[in-house]
C-alpha cells in the first residue's frame, strides 16, 4: 500500500515537473545538466522557504521597530508625567513649609501673649489682695473710731449732767467748774476731729470700693480676652498637631512609642513649655491653669513630633533635577528593596534625617555605599555613588551632603539606589516621602 502511494506521488511529480535538461555550449563542446523531477521539487520548496523566511523576518523587524517606537514614546510620556508630578510635589512642599513657618511664628507670638497675660493676672491678683487688706484695716479703724466717739459722747453727757447739777447746788467750787469745762472743750474737739477722720475714712473706703469694682471689670475683660487667646491657641495647636500625627501614622510608625522615646531623651525641665505649677496651700487649680496646661501639653506634643521628624527619613535624598526609574517591589524576578533616582553624574546626595554613619565605602553590588543609622530602629542606604563625603562614626543632620550620584557597583546607569530599613527589614521609601508631602 505504501509503495503504491509512493509510485502515485512520483507519477504526479513527473507529470507536473517532467525531466528537463539545461544545455551549456561552448566553442568546442556542448554539455547539459539533467534536472530530475525530485531536484526540481526540492529547488522549488527551498526557494519558497527562503522567500517565506525573508518575508517573516522583515515583518518581525518592522513590528519590533514600531513597538520600540511606541515604548520610547510611552517612556517619554511617563517621564514627562513624573517630572510634572515632581514639580507639583516640590511646589506643594514649599508651600507647606511656608505654612509651617507661619504657624511657628503664630505659635511663638501666642506664647509671648500667654506670658504677658500670666504676668498681668498675677499683678492684678496681688493688687486686689492688697486693696482687700487695706479695706479691712480701714473698716476696723472706722469701727474703733466710732466706738471711741460713742464713748466720748456718753462721757460728755455725764459730765454735762454733773456740771448742771453742780451749778444748781450750793457749791461754788470754781476750780472744779473750770476742770469740767476744760474736759468738755477737749471732748468737743476730739469729737470734731473724730468726725473729720470718719468722713475721710468713708471717702477712702468709697474710693477703695470704686477701685475694687474697676479691678473686677478689668479682670472680667482680661478673662474674656484670655478666653479668645486660649481659643486661638487651641485652634493653632490643633492645626499644627493633626498633620504631624497623620504623617507618622501614614508612614506606619508607632506614635506613642516615638513620643515616649523622645521624652526619655529630652527629659530636662524649663523653658516656655514648662507646665504651670499649682498652689501648695490646698487650693484647687483654676480653670485657666488647667486649660493653659492642656495647651502646653499639646504644644509639647507638637515639639516632640518636630524633633522626631528631624530623626525620621521624611526628606528626599536628591534636591536637583531627577526622575524616578524604578520603585520598591519585585523586579526582573527578584525583590528591589529601594527606590531609584536617576540624574546627572555628580548630583549631590543628602541625608534624609539626623543620624550616625555606620558604613562609608565599597560594598559588593551596592558599589560605593553609605549607611546611616537613625532613631526608632530606622536605617537608610545610599548606593552606586561616585564619591563618598562622610566617614564612619560621623554624626550628620537632615540636609547634610553625604556623597555624589554615580554608576558604581552592579548598575546599568547613573542613579541613586535609596533604601529605608526598619529593624533590618526593607520598607518602601516612598511611604515616608509621600507622608511628608502635606507637612514639609
KESENU-790453 format. One record per residue (C-alpha): residue number from 1; x, z negated, y. Coordinates in Angstrom, 2 decimals. Layout:
! KESENU-790453
drendren/x/z/y
NUM/X/Z/Y
...
//
This chain:
! KESENU-790453
drendren/x/z/y
1/0.00/0.00/0.00
2/2.79/-0.94/2.43
3/4.75/2.25/1.57
4/1.66/4.36/2.15
5/1.08/2.84/5.59
6/4.76/3.36/6.48
7/4.56/7.01/5.42
8/1.39/7.48/7.51
9/3.08/5.88/10.55
10/6.13/8.07/10.04
11/3.93/11.16/9.83
12/2.16/10.23/13.08
13/5.51/9.69/14.83
14/6.84/13.04/13.54
15/3.74/14.80/14.85
16/3.97/13.12/18.27
17/7.73/13.30/18.50
18/8.96/16.25/16.40
19/12.66/16.54/15.79
20/14.48/18.04/18.77
21/17.91/19.44/19.30
22/19.86/19.37/22.55
23/22.42/22.22/22.71
24/25.69/21.79/24.54
25/27.52/25.09/25.01
26/30.99/25.67/26.39
27/33.08/28.82/26.84
28/34.43/28.68/23.32
29/31.81/26.93/21.27
30/28.26/25.66/21.07
31/27.26/22.20/19.85
32/23.95/20.40/19.55
33/22.70/16.84/19.37
34/19.94/16.12/16.90
35/17.18/13.77/18.16
36/15.13/12.40/15.32
37/11.56/11.09/15.88
38/12.79/7.48/15.40
39/15.52/7.92/18.02
40/13.03/9.39/20.48
41/10.58/6.47/19.99
42/13.41/3.95/20.30
43/14.65/5.55/23.56
44/11.11/5.65/24.96
45/10.45/1.99/24.13
46/13.80/0.93/25.58
47/13.21/2.84/28.79
48/9.70/1.41/29.10
49/11.02/-2.14/28.55
50/13.75/-1.62/31.16
51/11.27/-0.36/33.77
52/8.84/-3.23/33.00
53/11.63/-5.78/33.36
54/12.66/-4.30/36.71
55/9.03/-4.42/37.95
56/8.54/-8.03/36.81
57/11.89/-9.19/38.27
58/11.11/-7.52/41.58
59/7.69/-9.19/41.67
60/9.21/-12.59/40.88
61/11.83/-12.23/43.60
62/9.19/-11.13/46.09
63/6.89/-14.06/45.23
64/9.81/-16.50/45.41
65/10.77/-15.15/48.83
66/7.17/-15.51/50.06
67/6.92/-19.01/48.57
68/10.22/-20.08/50.13
69/8.98/-18.89/53.48
70/5.80/-20.96/53.09
71/7.82/-24.03/52.07
72/10.09/-23.67/55.09
73/7.10/-23.27/57.38
74/5.48/-26.30/55.79
75/8.71/-28.28/56.22
76/8.88/-27.28/59.88
77/5.26/-28.30/60.40
78/5.85/-31.67/58.69
79/8.99/-32.18/60.77
80/7.05/-31.44/63.93
81/4.31/-33.87/62.86
82/6.90/-36.57/62.07
83/8.60/-36.09/65.43
84/5.29/-36.20/67.29
85/4.28/-39.34/65.41
86/7.68/-40.89/66.05
87/7.41/-40.18/69.78
88/3.93/-41.70/69.82
89/5.18/-44.79/67.96
90/8.09/-45.13/70.39
91/5.77/-44.90/73.39
92/3.38/-47.40/71.84
93/6.27/-49.74/71.03
94/7.49/-49.58/74.64
95/4.01/-50.28/75.98
96/3.62/-53.22/73.60
97/6.99/-54.55/74.70
98/5.90/-54.37/78.35
99/2.65/-56.17/77.48
100/4.58/-58.86/75.60
101/6.91/-59.32/78.59
102/3.93/-59.60/80.95
103/2.29/-62.12/78.60
104/5.52/-64.14/78.53
105/5.59/-64.19/82.33
106/1.97/-65.36/82.44
107/2.87/-67.94/79.83
108/5.77/-69.31/81.94
109/3.58/-69.36/85.07
110/0.88/-71.27/83.21
111/3.47/-73.82/82.02
112/4.60/-74.43/85.60
113/0.97/-74.82/86.69
114/0.38/-77.35/83.91
115/3.44/-79.31/85.04
116/2.23/-79.37/88.65
117/-1.27/-80.29/87.53
118/0.01/-83.21/85.45
119/2.09/-84.48/88.38
120/-0.92/-84.26/90.73
121/-3.15/-86.08/88.24
122/-0.63/-88.88/87.78
123/-0.16/-89.24/91.56
124/-3.93/-89.31/92.21
125/-4.40/-91.83/89.41
126/-1.73/-94.13/90.88
127/-3.23/-93.81/94.37
128/-6.70/-94.57/93.04
129/-5.45/-97.72/91.28
130/-3.66/-98.86/94.46
131/-6.83/-98.37/96.52
132/-8.92/-100.26/93.97
133/-6.42/-103.12/94.07
134/-6.48/-103.10/97.90
135/-10.27/-103.16/97.96
136/-10.34/-106.13/95.59
137/-7.86/-108.04/97.81
138/-9.91/-107.19/100.91
139/-13.11/-108.34/99.23
140/-11.54/-111.65/98.15
141/-10.19/-112.22/101.68
142/-13.59/-111.40/103.16
143/-15.37/-113.84/100.85
144/-12.84/-116.58/101.61
145/-13.18/-115.96/105.37
146/-16.97/-116.03/105.18
147/-16.82/-119.32/103.24
148/-14.48/-120.78/105.86
149/-16.82/-119.54/108.59
150/-19.81/-121.24/106.92
151/-17.82/-124.48/106.54
152/-16.83/-124.29/110.21
153/-20.46/-123.73/111.27
154/-21.58/-126.75/109.27
155/-18.82/-128.85/110.72
156/-19.68/-127.65/114.26
157/-23.32/-128.58/113.77
158/-22.29/-132.01/112.53
159/-20.02/-132.58/115.49
160/-22.69/-131.38/117.93
161/-25.15/-133.83/116.42
162/-22.63/-136.60/116.71
163/-21.91/-135.59/120.31
164/-25.56/-135.63/121.24
165/-26.03/-138.98/119.56
166/-23.05/-140.44/121.33
167/-24.19/-139.09/124.70
168/-27.65/-140.65/124.33
169/-26.28/-144.07/123.32
170/-24.95/-146.78/125.48
171/-21.34/-146.00/124.57
172/-19.41/-144.22/127.23
173/-16.10/-143.76/125.45
174/-14.75/-140.77/127.46
175/-11.75/-140.23/125.14
176/-14.00/-139.80/122.14
177/-16.13/-137.27/124.02
178/-13.11/-135.23/125.04
179/-11.84/-135.13/121.45
180/-15.17/-133.88/120.25
181/-15.35/-131.22/122.97
182/-11.83/-130.02/122.13
183/-12.77/-129.80/118.47
184/-15.90/-127.82/119.32
185/-13.88/-125.41/121.51
186/-11.35/-124.93/118.72
187/-14.04/-124.27/116.16
188/-15.74/-121.82/118.51
189/-12.50/-119.91/118.97
190/-11.88/-119.96/115.21
191/-15.39/-118.63/114.59
192/-14.90/-115.81/117.08
193/-11.54/-114.93/115.51
194/-13.08/-115.07/112.03
195/-15.92/-112.80/113.15
196/-13.40/-110.30/114.52
197/-11.39/-110.38/111.32
198/-14.59/-109.98/109.34
199/-15.50/-106.88/111.35
200/-12.00/-105.46/110.89
201/-12.15/-106.16/107.15
202/-15.55/-104.50/106.95
203/-14.21/-101.43/108.75
204/-11.19/-101.34/106.45
205/-13.46/-101.64/103.42
206/-15.60/-98.75/104.71
207/-12.52/-96.59/105.22
208/-11.26/-97.52/101.77
209/-14.62/-96.63/100.26
210/-14.55/-93.27/102.06
211/-11.01/-92.66/100.75
212/-12.13/-93.53/97.23
213/-15.04/-91.08/97.48
214/-12.72/-88.39/98.81
215/-10.27/-89.04/95.95
216/-13.12/-88.86/93.46
217/-14.17/-85.50/94.95
218/-10.60/-84.24/94.78
219/-10.35/-85.47/91.19
220/-13.57/-83.62/90.29
221/-12.31/-80.42/91.93
222/-8.96/-80.84/90.16
223/-10.83/-81.31/86.87
224/-12.74/-78.06/87.39
225/-9.54/-76.28/88.33
226/-7.84/-77.76/85.27
227/-10.68/-76.52/83.06
228/-10.21/-72.98/84.37
229/-6.44/-73.20/83.85
230/-6.93/-74.59/80.36
231/-9.33/-71.74/79.53
232/-6.89/-69.13/80.81
233/-4.08/-70.72/78.82
234/-6.17/-70.85/75.66
235/-7.08/-67.17/76.06
236/-3.45/-66.19/76.74
237/-2.19/-68.16/73.73
238/-4.88/-66.63/71.50
239/-4.00/-63.11/72.67
240/-0.28/-63.75/72.06
241/-0.69/-65.52/68.71
242/-3.14/-63.17/66.95
243/-0.89/-60.03/66.81
244/2.15/-62.07/65.77
245/0.23/-63.71/62.94
246/-1.18/-60.34/61.87
247/2.31/-58.79/61.96
248/3.73/-61.29/59.47
249/0.69/-61.06/57.22
250/0.83/-57.23/57.26
251/4.46/-57.42/56.13
252/3.39/-59.66/53.22
253/5.30/-62.72/54.45
254/4.00/-66.30/53.88
255/3.38/-67.53/57.43
256/3.05/-71.24/56.56
257/6.37/-71.31/54.72
258/8.11/-69.39/57.53
259/6.78/-71.76/60.22
260/7.84/-74.81/58.22
261/11.32/-73.38/57.65
262/11.79/-72.55/61.35
263/10.61/-76.05/62.33
264/13.16/-77.63/60.00
265/15.91/-75.56/61.59
266/14.74/-76.28/65.16
267/13.82/-79.99/64.98
268/15.14/-81.05/68.42
269/12.81/-82.63/70.97
270/12.40/-81.98/74.69
271/11.54/-79.03/76.89
272/8.22/-77.69/78.15
273/6.60/-77.70/74.70
274/7.07/-81.43/74.04
275/3.65/-82.97/73.17
276/2.13/-85.27/75.79
277/2.68/-88.97/74.97
278/-0.39/-91.21/74.81
279/-0.68/-94.73/76.21
280/0.67/-97.54/74.07
281/-1.77/-100.08/75.51
282/-4.51/-99.19/73.05
283/-6.33/-96.80/75.38
284/-7.75/-93.70/73.64
285/-6.22/-90.35/74.72
286/-8.19/-88.40/77.31
287/-9.89/-85.09/76.57
288/-7.40/-83.33/78.89
289/-4.46/-84.77/76.95
290/-5.93/-83.66/73.63
291/-6.69/-80.20/74.99
292/-3.21/-79.86/76.54
293/-1.58/-80.94/73.27
294/-3.66/-78.37/71.37
295/-2.47/-75.64/73.76
296/1.13/-76.83/73.49
297/0.82/-76.77/69.70
298/-0.38/-73.16/69.78
299/2.39/-72.26/72.24
300/4.88/-73.87/69.90
301/3.49/-71.69/67.08
302/3.95/-68.59/69.27
303/7.57/-69.57/69.98
304/8.20/-70.18/66.28
305/6.78/-66.74/65.47
306/9.06/-65.17/68.09
307/12.09/-66.95/66.61
308/11.08/-65.83/63.11
309/10.55/-62.25/64.33
310/14.17/-62.11/65.50
311/15.28/-63.10/61.98
312/12.98/-60.61/60.19
313/13.75/-56.84/59.97
314/10.85/-55.54/62.05
315/13.03/-53.18/64.13
316/14.03/-49.55/63.40
317/17.72/-49.15/62.45
318/18.08/-45.81/64.30
319/17.20/-45.52/68.01
320/18.44/-41.96/68.61
321/16.61/-38.78/67.55
322/16.00/-38.67/63.79
323/13.49/-37.56/61.17
324/12.18/-39.16/58.00
325/13.39/-37.24/54.96
326/12.43/-39.45/52.04
327/10.25/-42.51/51.68
328/10.08/-45.52/49.38
329/8.88/-44.80/45.83
330/9.52/-42.58/42.77
331/11.68/-39.53/43.45
332/13.14/-36.98/41.01
333/12.23/-39.14/38.02
334/13.74/-42.37/39.34
335/12.91/-45.08/41.89
336/14.02/-44.55/45.51
337/14.43/-48.10/46.82
338/14.55/-47.34/50.55
339/13.72/-45.00/53.42
340/15.98/-42.16/54.59
341/16.55/-41.39/58.28
342/18.29/-38.05/58.91
343/20.21/-37.41/62.13
344/23.45/-36.18/63.58
345/26.76/-37.38/62.17
346/27.99/-40.44/64.07
347/24.49/-41.52/65.19
348/24.65/-45.31/65.94
349/23.07/-47.61/63.36
350/21.78/-51.02/64.47
351/20.94/-54.27/62.72
352/17.19/-54.74/62.42
353/17.31/-58.56/62.57
354/19.60/-61.54/63.06
355/21.75/-62.34/60.04
356/25.19/-62.60/58.41
357/27.16/-59.64/57.00
358/27.75/-60.13/53.25
359/29.24/-56.68/52.44
360/31.03/-54.11/54.63
361/32.81/-51.35/52.75
362/32.62/-48.81/49.91
363/30.06/-49.30/47.13
364/29.80/-46.56/44.48
365/26.81/-44.25/45.11
366/25.97/-46.01/48.38
367/29.20/-44.81/49.97
368/30.10/-46.90/52.99
369/27.58/-49.75/52.81
370/26.70/-52.76/54.98
371/24.60/-55.63/53.62
372/23.13/-58.25/55.96
373/21.56/-61.50/54.72
374/18.65/-62.73/56.85
375/16.39/-65.78/56.73
376/13.49/-66.20/54.28
377/15.45/-64.58/51.40
378/15.48/-61.13/53.07
379/18.42/-58.72/52.80
380/18.87/-55.30/54.46
381/21.18/-52.50/53.30
382/22.57/-49.57/55.33
383/24.20/-46.85/53.18
384/26.08/-43.48/53.38
385/27.67/-44.38/56.73
386/30.67/-42.52/58.16
387/32.10/-45.66/59.78
388/31.55/-49.42/59.43
389/31.82/-51.52/62.61
390/31.34/-55.08/61.24
391/33.18/-57.42/58.88
392/32.10/-59.71/56.04
393/31.05/-63.11/57.39
394/30.29/-61.79/60.85
395/27.02/-63.01/62.42
396/25.00/-60.21/64.02
397/21.86/-60.13/66.12
398/18.99/-57.68/66.21
399/20.13/-54.53/68.01
400/23.87/-55.00/67.35
401/25.63/-51.78/66.32
402/26.94/-52.09/62.76
403/28.06/-48.52/61.91
404/27.66/-44.76/62.28
405/25.46/-42.36/60.29
406/27.33/-40.22/57.76
407/27.30/-38.49/54.37
408/29.45/-40.76/52.19
409/28.72/-41.61/48.56
410/26.06/-39.83/46.50
411/24.37/-37.98/49.35
412/23.12/-34.43/49.94
413/23.32/-34.51/53.74
414/23.97/-36.68/56.79
415/21.44/-39.53/56.80
416/20.96/-43.31/56.65
417/19.58/-44.86/53.47
418/17.88/-48.10/54.63
419/16.68/-50.80/52.21
420/14.87/-54.12/52.56
421/15.03/-56.59/49.67
422/13.13/-59.89/49.38
423/14.63/-62.35/46.89
424/16.58/-59.43/45.44
425/13.56/-57.18/44.91
426/13.30/-53.92/46.92
427/10.23/-53.53/49.16
428/9.05/-50.70/51.38
429/10.91/-50.96/54.74
430/8.04/-49.16/56.47
431/5.79/-52.19/55.81
432/7.89/-54.12/58.34
433/8.32/-51.24/60.81
434/4.59/-50.38/60.82
435/3.60/-54.07/61.06
436/5.61/-54.42/64.28
437/4.26/-51.27/65.96
438/1.43/-53.20/67.67
439/3.66/-56.09/68.77
440/7.09/-54.82/69.85
//
